[in-house]
Amino acid sequence: MDKNIERKLHTFFSHYPQHHFKKGETIIASSDKITHVYLLEEGLVQQRIITQEGEEVSVHLFKPLSYFPMMVVMSEEENEFDFVALQNLLLYKAPTEEVLAFLNNNHDVLFDLAKRFAQGINGLTRKIVTLSYTDSHAKVASFIYYFASRLGILEDGYIRFPIHVTHADIASWIGISRETVSRHFVILERKGFISYEDEFILVKDLSKLEKEIHKLKRSK
């Protein structure tokens, strides 16, 4: 993010109360009317939806300096999503009408938000293509690459997932069974693409994993 945009966001949101949420707590529920926007200072937030069959489907992850649920606010539609803390959180909370006024008066910040929307839509499009046209092994490998490249922490030459992600969590993201995810994790670990440290996933070489994904997609 541009430092000037970051400064403007902090200056605006710092006029409003700070809030703390513990891991697992819901910040916004699907039944809630959206009256406020949150600027995420620390932690990760999951946007998810519960299907009619009761299955949890992950839609998006927000990292620090994201503010949400702007897509819902800007679309002026009813909220259908839960926003849940994946880690302990620190956020600022501002009324929606004041956030909209701030954006209207700061076109550079609004343009930056439009770029974020475009990036999010592009990422969602890639996810749909991956889920529709690749096999389960490529889906698992693509998820690991996406998560590691977007949120991973570089440690001792490896990229470490910032949170403990279970095979069930990954299954909810990519729409296959937990058992299938576990089977492909064994294959990726045996091939040397990933390993574990204290139950956290480590990606050994991101560029090699990316090449593997391209090879899998070409072979389909």
GISUL-V252007 format. One record per residue. N is the residue number from 1. PSI is psi in whole degrees, 0 to 359 (NA if undefined). D_CENTER is the distance of its C-alpha to the mean C-alpha in whole Angstrom. Layout:
n->N psi->PSI d_center->D_CENTER
n->N psi->PSI d_center->D_CENTER
This chain:
n->1 psi->139 d_center->16
n->2 psi->135 d_center->20
n->3 psi->327 d_center->22
n->4 psi->319 d_center->24
n->5 psi->314 d_center->21
n->6 psi->316 d_center->19
n->7 psi->316 d_center->23
n->8 psi->318 d_center->23
n->9 psi->315 d_center->20
n->10 psi->319 d_center->21
n->11 psi->317 d_center->25
n->12 psi->305 d_center->24
n->13 psi->335 d_center->22
n->14 psi->350 d_center->24
n->15 psi->353 d_center->26
n->16 psi->165 d_center->25
n->17 psi->147 d_center->24
n->18 psi->148 d_center->22
n->19 psi->146 d_center->20
n->20 psi->138 d_center->19
n->21 psi->142 d_center->17
n->22 psi->157 d_center->18
n->23 psi->130 d_center->15
n->24 psi->345 d_center->15
n->25 psi->149 d_center->16
n->26 psi->125 d_center->15
n->27 psi->313 d_center->15
n->28 psi->130 d_center->16
n->29 psi->158 d_center->17
n->30 psi->338 d_center->18
n->31 psi->353 d_center->21
n->32 psi->142 d_center->21
n->33 psi->135 d_center->22
n->34 psi->113 d_center->20
n->35 psi->346 d_center->22
n->36 psi->158 d_center->20
n->37 psi->141 d_center->17
n->38 psi->133 d_center->15
n->39 psi->122 d_center->15
n->40 psi->118 d_center->13
n->41 psi->317 d_center->15
n->42 psi->140 d_center->14
n->43 psi->184 d_center->11
n->44 psi->142 d_center->8
n->45 psi->134 d_center->7
n->46 psi->130 d_center->6
n->47 psi->125 d_center->7
n->48 psi->165 d_center->10
n->49 psi->146 d_center->13
n->50 psi->122 d_center->16
n->51 psi->169 d_center->19
n->52 psi->336 d_center->23
n->53 psi->1 d_center->23
n->54 psi->10 d_center->21
n->55 psi->141 d_center->18
n->56 psi->127 d_center->15
n->57 psi->121 d_center->12
n->58 psi->135 d_center->8
n->59 psi->318 d_center->7
n->60 psi->157 d_center->4
n->61 psi->134 d_center->2
n->62 psi->133 d_center->5
n->63 psi->172 d_center->7
n->64 psi->142 d_center->11
n->65 psi->6 d_center->13
n->66 psi->150 d_center->10
n->67 psi->135 d_center->12
n->68 psi->159 d_center->12
n->69 psi->78 d_center->13
n->70 psi->326 d_center->14
n->71 psi->320 d_center->14
n->72 psi->316 d_center->16
n->73 psi->312 d_center->18
n->74 psi->330 d_center->19
n->75 psi->344 d_center->20
n->76 psi->32 d_center->22
n->77 psi->163 d_center->21
n->78 psi->145 d_center->21
n->79 psi->132 d_center->18
n->80 psi->7 d_center->17
n->81 psi->154 d_center->14
n->82 psi->141 d_center->13
n->83 psi->115 d_center->11
n->84 psi->142 d_center->11
n->85 psi->122 d_center->11
n->86 psi->343 d_center->10
n->87 psi->172 d_center->13
n->88 psi->136 d_center->15
n->89 psi->151 d_center->15
n->90 psi->124 d_center->17
n->91 psi->159 d_center->16
n->92 psi->148 d_center->19
n->93 psi->117 d_center->20
n->94 psi->146 d_center->22
n->95 psi->142 d_center->23
n->96 psi->317 d_center->22
n->97 psi->328 d_center->25
n->98 psi->327 d_center->26
n->99 psi->316 d_center->22
n->100 psi->321 d_center->23
n->101 psi->320 d_center->27
n->102 psi->315 d_center->25
n->103 psi->321 d_center->23
n->104 psi->331 d_center->26
n->105 psi->357 d_center->28
n->106 psi->83 d_center->26
n->107 psi->334 d_center->25
n->108 psi->322 d_center->24
n->109 psi->321 d_center->21
n->110 psi->318 d_center->21
n->111 psi->321 d_center->21
n->112 psi->320 d_center->18
n->113 psi->320 d_center->16
n->114 psi->321 d_center->17
n->115 psi->320 d_center->16
n->116 psi->317 d_center->13
n->117 psi->315 d_center->13
n->118 psi->318 d_center->15
n->119 psi->320 d_center->12
n->120 psi->317 d_center->10
n->121 psi->320 d_center->13
n->122 psi->319 d_center->13
n->123 psi->320 d_center->10
n->124 psi->322 d_center->11
n->125 psi->316 d_center->14
n->126 psi->322 d_center->14
n->127 psi->317 d_center->12
n->128 psi->316 d_center->15
n->129 psi->316 d_center->18
n->130 psi->316 d_center->16
n->131 psi->331 d_center->17
n->132 psi->326 d_center->20
n->133 psi->8 d_center->22
n->134 psi->159 d_center->21
n->135 psi->176 d_center->22
n->136 psi->327 d_center->21
n->137 psi->317 d_center->21
n->138 psi->325 d_center->19
n->139 psi->315 d_center->16
n->140 psi->314 d_center->16
n->141 psi->321 d_center->17
n->142 psi->321 d_center->14
n->143 psi->313 d_center->11
n->144 psi->317 d_center->12
n->145 psi->315 d_center->13
n->146 psi->312 d_center->10
n->147 psi->317 d_center->8
n->148 psi->318 d_center->11
n->149 psi->329 d_center->12
n->150 psi->324 d_center->8
n->151 psi->353 d_center->8
n->152 psi->158 d_center->12
n->153 psi->125 d_center->15
n->154 psi->121 d_center->18
n->155 psi->119 d_center->21
n->156 psi->38 d_center->24
n->157 psi->351 d_center->23
n->158 psi->159 d_center->20
n->159 psi->120 d_center->17
n->160 psi->133 d_center->16
n->161 psi->138 d_center->12
n->162 psi->343 d_center->12
n->163 psi->161 d_center->12
n->164 psi->117 d_center->14
n->165 psi->122 d_center->12
n->166 psi->165 d_center->15
n->167 psi->328 d_center->16
n->168 psi->323 d_center->16
n->169 psi->314 d_center->12
n->170 psi->321 d_center->12
n->171 psi->322 d_center->15
n->172 psi->332 d_center->13
n->173 psi->318 d_center->10
n->174 psi->2 d_center->13
n->175 psi->33 d_center->16
n->176 psi->174 d_center->18
n->177 psi->156 d_center->20
n->178 psi->321 d_center->20
n->179 psi->321 d_center->23
n->180 psi->318 d_center->22
n->181 psi->313 d_center->19
n->182 psi->320 d_center->21
n->183 psi->318 d_center->24
n->184 psi->332 d_center->22
n->185 psi->321 d_center->21
n->186 psi->317 d_center->24
n->187 psi->314 d_center->25
n->188 psi->324 d_center->22
n->189 psi->318 d_center->24
n->190 psi->326 d_center->27
n->191 psi->352 d_center->27
n->192 psi->14 d_center->25
n->193 psi->327 d_center->22
n->194 psi->164 d_center->20
n->195 psi->185 d_center->22
n->196 psi->149 d_center->21
n->197 psi->113 d_center->22
n->198 psi->43 d_center->22
n->199 psi->2 d_center->20
n->200 psi->141 d_center->17
n->201 psi->134 d_center->16
n->202 psi->131 d_center->18
n->203 psi->121 d_center->18
n->204 psi->322 d_center->21
n->205 psi->105 d_center->21
n->206 psi->321 d_center->18
n->207 psi->322 d_center->21
n->208 psi->323 d_center->23
n->209 psi->320 d_center->20
n->210 psi->318 d_center->19
n->211 psi->321 d_center->23
n->212 psi->319 d_center->23
n->213 psi->315 d_center->20
n->214 psi->320 d_center->22
n->215 psi->318 d_center->25
n->216 psi->320 d_center->24
n->217 psi->323 d_center->23
n->218 psi->329 d_center->27
n->219 psi->350 d_center->29
n->220 psi->NA d_center->27
